[in-house]
Amino acid sequence: MNHPACVVIVIMSFLVITACSNQEPAKQDKYTTATPKAEDAKILFVSQCAACHGNNGKAGIAGAANLQASQLDSAAIFQTIKYGRGNMPAYKEKMAEQEIKQLTIYVNHLKTK
């Protein structure tokens, strides 16, 4: 299957799951006050993060953290995305602040409760 088709399938699957779930809204703090569209956050994650973290956040490629098991709070996730950590590159020059906030929200939703 070609890459664009995989991205479309992943996005559509995410939208169906999101529409059918009854999850409580994320706790609001200064990193989660933005209300990004779910598909925008998923597109960012797939394009920027999934190569190492996997689509579900737990691939661990090249030493990437298991995002489902992460104990980091929103502030630490935001800082990690912005400034990098270990093998993970910094995204402060590659993404707008709002995009980093969207990814922070998305990563929080990946955590297993």
Contacts in CASP RR format, 6 or more apart in sequence:
PFRMAT RR
TARGET T0000
AUTHOR 0000-0000-0000
METHOD contacts of the structure
MODEL  1
MNHPACVVIVIMSFLVITACSNQEPAKQDKYTTATPKAEDAKILFVSQCA
ACHGNNGKAGIAGAANLQASQLDSAAIFQTIKYGRGNMPAYKEKMAEQEI
KQLTIYVNHLKTK
1 9 0 8 1.000
7 43 0 8 1.000
7 46 0 8 1.000
7 47 0 8 1.000
10 42 0 8 1.000
10 46 0 8 1.000
10 55 0 8 1.000
11 39 0 8 1.000
11 42 0 8 1.000
11 43 0 8 1.000
11 46 0 8 1.000
14 38 0 8 1.000
14 39 0 8 1.000
14 42 0 8 1.000
15 38 0 8 1.000
15 39 0 8 1.000
18 38 0 8 1.000
23 109 0 8 1.000
26 32 0 8 1.000
26 105 0 8 1.000
26 108 0 8 1.000
26 109 0 8 1.000
29 74 0 8 1.000
29 75 0 8 1.000
30 74 0 8 1.000
30 75 0 8 1.000
31 74 0 8 1.000
31 75 0 8 1.000
31 77 0 8 1.000
31 78 0 8 1.000
31 101 0 8 1.000
31 104 0 8 1.000
31 105 0 8 1.000
32 74 0 8 1.000
32 101 0 8 1.000
32 104 0 8 1.000
32 105 0 8 1.000
32 108 0 8 1.000
34 98 0 8 1.000
34 101 0 8 1.000
34 102 0 8 1.000
34 105 0 8 1.000
36 98 0 8 1.000
36 101 0 8 1.000
36 102 0 8 1.000
36 105 0 8 1.000
36 106 0 8 1.000
40 102 0 8 1.000
41 102 0 8 1.000
41 103 0 8 1.000
41 105 0 8 1.000
41 106 0 8 1.000
42 106 0 8 1.000
44 95 0 8 1.000
44 99 0 8 1.000
44 102 0 8 1.000
44 103 0 8 1.000
44 106 0 8 1.000
45 53 0 8 1.000
45 55 0 8 1.000
45 103 0 8 1.000
45 106 0 8 1.000
45 107 0 8 1.000
46 55 0 8 1.000
48 91 0 8 1.000
48 94 0 8 1.000
48 95 0 8 1.000
48 103 0 8 1.000
49 57 0 8 1.000
49 103 0 8 1.000
50 57 0 8 1.000
50 59 0 8 1.000
51 61 0 8 1.000
52 59 0 8 1.000
52 60 0 8 1.000
52 61 0 8 1.000
52 62 0 8 1.000
52 63 0 8 1.000
52 64 0 8 1.000
52 88 0 8 1.000
53 59 0 8 1.000
53 60 0 8 1.000
53 61 0 8 1.000
53 64 0 8 1.000
53 65 0 8 1.000
53 67 0 8 1.000
54 60 0 8 1.000
54 61 0 8 1.000
54 64 0 8 1.000
56 68 0 8 1.000
56 110 0 8 1.000
57 66 0 8 1.000
57 67 0 8 1.000
57 68 0 8 1.000
57 110 0 8 1.000
58 66 0 8 1.000
58 67 0 8 1.000
58 68 0 8 1.000
58 69 0 8 1.000
60 66 0 8 1.000
62 87 0 8 1.000
63 87 0 8 1.000
64 87 0 8 1.000
64 88 0 8 1.000
65 88 0 8 1.000
67 107 0 8 1.000
67 110 0 8 1.000
67 111 0 8 1.000
68 110 0 8 1.000
68 111 0 8 1.000
68 112 0 8 1.000
69 111 0 8 1.000
69 112 0 8 1.000
70 77 0 8 1.000
70 107 0 8 1.000
70 110 0 8 1.000
70 111 0 8 1.000
72 80 0 8 1.000
74 104 0 8 1.000
74 108 0 8 1.000
77 103 0 8 1.000
77 104 0 8 1.000
77 107 0 8 1.000
77 108 0 8 1.000
78 100 0 8 1.000
78 101 0 8 1.000
78 104 0 8 1.000
80 88 0 8 1.000
81 91 0 8 1.000
81 95 0 8 1.000
81 100 0 8 1.000
81 103 0 8 1.000
81 104 0 8 1.000
81 107 0 8 1.000
82 90 0 8 1.000
82 91 0 8 1.000
82 92 0 8 1.000
82 100 0 8 1.000
83 90 0 8 1.000
83 92 0 8 1.000
84 90 0 8 1.000
84 91 0 8 1.000
91 100 0 8 1.000
92 100 0 8 1.000
95 103 0 8 1.000
END
